[in-house]
Amino acid sequence: MAILTGDTSKPGPFTLRVMMPSGSFIPPHTHNLDEMLTVISGDIQHFVGQSLATTQQRHLGPGGFVHLPVNVPHAIKAGSQGAVLQVSGMGPFSMTYVNPQDDPRNTGR
């Protein structure tokens, strides 16, 4: 992850880039703000819902865009070539996993 502009820990606009290796997965989570996500390269499966069993999903390739309102649970899986994503919003930015056991900050991953 690279912060392109802004400070995600402070009030105000920010933009960051996230590189996801092939097949990597970010489990269901929410954010404390509206999130704008754009696929720069590669492709992802984007899931919206509390769990993958009860979720809606969309395939997004380069240029694909998603606007997620505050507290909407979602998950992301990178395709076989991986993906580079750009995320923008108004900070401060936080992420809360639907299942706290998925949070790498809680598991030492």
N, C-alpha and C positions, 0 to 999 in steps of 0.2 A: 504494500500500500504506500502511495506517495501523496502528500498534500500538495496540490498545485497552487491554491490560494486560500487565504483565510486561516483561521485557527479554530479547529473543531471543538475546542474546549471553551470558546468564548462566544458571546452573542455576535451575530453577523453572518454574512454569506461565506460559504466555503465550497471548494470543489476538490475532490480527491480522485485518484485512479487506483483501481484494484486489479492486480493480476491474479487470475485463478488458473492454477495448473489443470491439465486435462482430468476430467472426472471429479474434481474437488467439489465439495458440498458445504454450503452454509445452512445449518438447520433452521427450522422456523424461529423467527425472531420479530421483534417490533422495534420501532424507533420513536423517539420523543418529538419528532418533527416530520413535516412533509418531506419526502425524499424523491428526488428526480434521478433516475438511473438510465444511462445510455450505454449500449453495447458498442464499444469502439472497434473491437476485432474479435474473431472467434464466434462462439454461440453459447447460449445458456438455455436451460429450462428454468422458467420462473414460475414458482408456485405461490398461490395466495390462499391462506387458510391456516388453521391451528395445527393441522397435521397433514402429512402427505396422503393419508387415507381419505381425508375429507376436503381436499383442496382442488382448486381450479389451476390448470397449468397452461403455459404458453411457451412456445419455442420462439426465441428472439435471436436474430443474427445481427451483423454489423448495421448500425443505425437504429436498431430496435430501441424503443423508449418505453419506460414505465413511470407513471407518477403514482406514488403511494402516499395516501394521507396518513397523518399521525396515527400511531398504534395499530396499523393494519398488519396482521401477522403474514409473513412471507418467507420463502426459502429460495435458494439459488443453487443450481448444479451446472458446472461448466461442461461443455461438450468435449468431444474427443480431441480437439485441437487446443483446448483451453480457451480462455477469454480474457479480454481487458475491458473493464467497466469504468465508467465515469459516474461519480455520485456527487450531486449538488444539493445544498439545502441551506437553511439558516440555523446556525449554531446557537447554543451548544448542542453537540451531537452525542446521543447515547444509544446503546443497543441492548435490548433485554431479550434473552432467549425464552421461548415459550416453555421449554423444559430446562430448568436451571442446570441439569446434568449435562446438557449440550454445550454450555458455556465453557470455553477453554480456560477462562480465568479461574474456574472452580475445580478444574481437573488436573491442573499442572501440565496440560498439553502445550 
